Amino acid sequence: MNPETEHRIPFDEILEVLEEKLLTRNFTSEDAKLSARLFTEASCDGVYSHGLNRFPLYVEFIDKGFIKVRNKPELISRNGVLEQWNGHLGPGNVNAFRSVERAVSLAREYGVGCVALSNTNHWMRGGTYGWKAADEGCLAIMWSNTTGNMPPWGGIRPTIGNNPLVMAVPRSAGHVVLDMSQTLFSFGKLSEYKNRGAQLPLEGGYNQEGKLTRDPAEILATMRPLPIGYWKGSGLSIMLDIFATILSGGKSTMELSRKEYEYGVSQVFIVIDPGSEVFHESREILLDQILNDIKNTPSANSNQPVRYPGERTFGIRSENLSQGIPVQKEVWKRIRYL
């Protein structure tokens, strides 16, 4: 942490301030508490780009009328374990959290539950909903489409989304949760590096001359971030968008890109309840074997051990709960004066 640009604030103080800001914007008490908690937990877990750093933009979208704070999701249709819901442009993180709860309920009844949500808003930290499903003892696969913010492989115009994907597996010794965009660095992470005046650890996209660069400001200017796995990430992005659009009956990345701002996105929440205690015990043994094998891989960097998805979260969460959550001073100032 840089003491010149950041300071630590207790979890409860942040939660109280965010909730107050949302209540002044006509949130119900229940939704204000939930939305504020999800933002605070994201920063507490170290995902600052989609936690407090994102909150001012969230409020801006509320003030612009893109987010309808009193609107609730509505069930549109049901086909077995698949349900289509319309989010009616409600708060994205609240809509997503309720969708996971519904998918878990379906999984409890049928073994598998799928909620496809149209006409909703940015879900903020996607991993939030993977952690929620895992806390319920369920496996999960979830994703969202976005506006066009990345060129397809071989192109120069941003016509596909960085469509974040979340996968989660429950585990007694610590859940395994993958939360990733289809760009090598998410736009939140690019903005975080830019605000810190820092270069990326790897080339993350192209500059105006069409050359790879580590400068986040140059990548944000060209809107040409690198997809993960080059052509493979491009293909995965396209397929996630197609599935989200078809399953939810909502807007595609193509349609979202016709608007100046990103709202009304489509999302999918698939939850699997593994069932019996016998299965639970065998799953825990198998998971430990897999993860121990990964952890025992010799590290290429003695200062950075090999980790499984989500492993760092536990240490960051513990530190931030005990010492306070790192917040950029300028971000906190903006939030306090919203």
N, C-alpha and C positions, 0 to 999 in steps of 0.2 A: 504494500500500500504506500502511496506517495502522500505524506502528511501535508504537502503544500497544496495538493489538489483534492484530497479526499479526507474524510473523517468518518468515525464509526458512530452509529446511532443505534440505540437499543431496538430490538424487534417490536416491542409493544408501542414505542413512541412512533415509529414509522406507521404501524398499523392504524393507530389513532388518527394521525394526520391524513392518511389516504382515505380512511372511512369518512372523515369530516368533509373532505373535498367532494366525495361522491354524494353524500347526503345533500349538499347544497345544490346538486344537479339533479334532484328529484328521484334518486334511487330509493327503492324500498330499503328499510333497515336491514332486512335479511340479505338482499343482493349487494348492498354496500359493504357489509361485513365480509361476504364471500369474495367479492372482487378485490377488495383491499387486501385480504389475507393471501390471495393467490399471487398478487404482485409482490407482496412482502416476502413470501416464501421463495419466490423465484430468485430474488436478490440474496436471500439468506443461503440458498443453495449454490450461490456463485454465478447464477445466470443473470448478471447485471444488465445485459443488453436487452432482455425481455422482461426485466423486473422494473425497478424504479426508473431506469433510463428511458423506458418506454411510456411511463405513466403520463408525462405531459402531452404526448401525441394522442394517447387514449382520450384525455380530457378535451383536446382540440377537436377530435372526431365527434365527441358528444356535443360540443358546442356548435359544430357545423351541422348537426342533425343527421350524420351518417349512422350513429349509434342511437337506437331508440331505447332508452334505459328502462322504460316500463313494459316493453313488449316481452312476451313469453313464447317459448317454442310451442308449436302446435303439431299434433300427430296428423299426417296427411294420408298415409296408407300403411298397410301391414301385409306381409307375405311370409308366413311362418316366422322364422327368427329374425327376419329383416323388417325394420321399420323406417319409413321416411318421415322426417320432421322438417317443418319450416321454422327457421329461427327468427323470422320477422325482424331482422336487423337488430336483435337484442345485443346486450354486451357479450362480446365474443368469449371471454373466459368463463363467464357465468353459464352461457349456453353450452359450452364444451363440457364443463363440469357436470351439468345436469344430464348431458347426453351419455357420459360415462356411467353415471349412476343408473340410468335406464338400461344401458347395455349390460351392466353387471346384473341387474334384476332379470333380464331376459336369459342371461347365461346361467343363473341359478335355476331357472325353470327348465331350460332346454339343453343346457351344456354349452351352447354358443349363443351369443347375442350380437346383433349388428344394428347400429343406429346410423343412418345416413342423413346428414343435416345440411339443408340448403339455406341460402339467404341469411347467413350468419356473418360474424365479423372475426377479425384476427383473434386467434385463441391465446396470444401472447406466448408463454413458454409451453411448447407442446409436451415436453416431458412431464409436466404437472399431471397430465391425465394418465400417463403410463404409471407413474408412482401411485396414483389413486387406485387404479385397477390392481396393481401388485399388492397394495395394502389390503385389498379385499380378497387376496389369495388367488387372483385370476391372471392369466396371460392376456396380452393385448397387442393388437396391431392397429395403429391409427395414423391418419394423415389428413392434410389439408391442401387444397390448391391455393394459388395466389394469383395476383396480377402478373403479367409478363414482365419478368425482371432479369432474364438471362437468355442469350441467343441459343437456339438449338445448335448442336455440334456442326461446325462448318458454316454457320451463319454469323451475321454481325448485328442483326436487329433483335432486341429482347422480346421474343414471342412465346417463350415457355416460362413456367414459374419455378422458383426454388423449392416448391412444394414439400414442406417438412414432413418427415416420417418418424414415427415413434413405435418402438417395440419394447415390451416389458415382460419379465418373468419374475414371479415372486420367489423369495428365498429367505429362510429364517436368519441367515447370517448376513443378509444385505441383498436387496433386490438387484436384478440386472436390468438396467434401463438404457436403451439407446434413443437418443434424441438428435436428429440430424436433418439439415436441409440438403437439397440436391446441389447446392453450390459449395465449393470447398470451404468458404467462409460465409456465414449467414450475413445478411445486410446489417443486422443488429451488431454483429461482431465487427464488421468493417467500420461501422460508425463509432464503435467503442475504441478501436485502434486510432481512428482519425482524431477523435476528441482528445486522446492522450498524446497525440503527436508522435505515434509509434509506427514503425514499419511492421508488416506481417512477417511471421517466421518463414513463410514459403510464398512463392509467387501465387497470387490469388486471382489474377485476371489480367486484362489488357489495358494499356494506356492508349492515348490518342493516335500514336504511331503504329498501333497494332502489335506492340511488343509486350511480353509478359512483364509484370511489375509486382513489387511488394508494397507499393504505395496505395493505401486504402482510398485516399482522396481521388487518385487517378482512376481507380476502378469504379468508384461511385459516380464519377463524371461520365465515363463511357458507358456505364451499365453493361459491361461485358465481363462479369465474373466467370471464373472457371467452374464448370460442373465437376462434381466428384467423378473420378474414373473417366474423365473426358467424354467420349461418345456413350459410354455405359450410363453415366449419370444423366446425360441428356435423354436417353431412351427411357430410363426409369421415371424421370420427371413427367414425360409425356404420358406414360401408362398410368401413373398415379392420378393425373388430371382427368384422364378418360374415365377411370373407374369411379372417381369421386363424382364426376358430372352425371354419369349414367345411374349410379346407385341412388344418389340424392335427388335427381331430377332438377338440379340447380344449375348455376352458371359455371361455364368453363373458363379456363384462363383466357381464351380468346375473347369471350364476352366481357370478362372483368377488365381486360386491357383497354376496352373502348371508353372507360371512364377515367377521369383525371385522378381519382383517388381509389384506393382499394377498399371495397366493402361489398358485402353480399356474397362471400365465398362459400365453397362447398367442402364438407368434411365427412370423414367416415370413421366410425369407432367400432372395432370388432373385439369382442371380449370372449375369452374361453375359460370356463370353470372346470378345472381338472378333476374335481370330484373327490373320491374316497381317500381316507387316511392312508390306506396301503399305497395308493398311487403317490400320495404326498411324500411318504417316507422314501420310496424308490426314486422320486424326482430329486429330492434333496441330496441323496447320495450321488446320483448321476451329475447334478449340477456342480457339486463340490469337486468331483473328479475332473470335470471339464475345466473349471476355473482354476483349480490347482495346477493343472497341466499348463494352462496359459501363463499363470503367475510364475511358474518355474522356468519359463523361457529366458535364456540369458539376455540381458538388456544391452542394447547398443550404446546406451548412455548410462554411466554409473550413477548419475545424479537423477535419473528419471526411470523408475521401475516400470515394468510392463503392467498395464492395468486392463481390467475388463470394463465394459460400458457402465457408467454410473458409479464406479468405485470411489472416485474422488469426492463425490457429493457428500458422503457421510462425514469426512474430515472437515470439509468447508462449512457444512451446516453446524457442526459442533463448535467450531472456532467462532463463527459469526454469532451464534446464540450466546456464547459466553463473553465475547469481547465487543459485540456490536457489529452491525452490518456496514461494510465499507460503502460510502456514498460519495459521489463526486460533489464537491461543494456547490458548483454551478447548477447541477441537477436538483439538489435539495433546495437551493434558493428558488429555482423556477417552480418547484412543487409547492413550496410554502406560500408563494405569491400568486398561485393560479387563481 
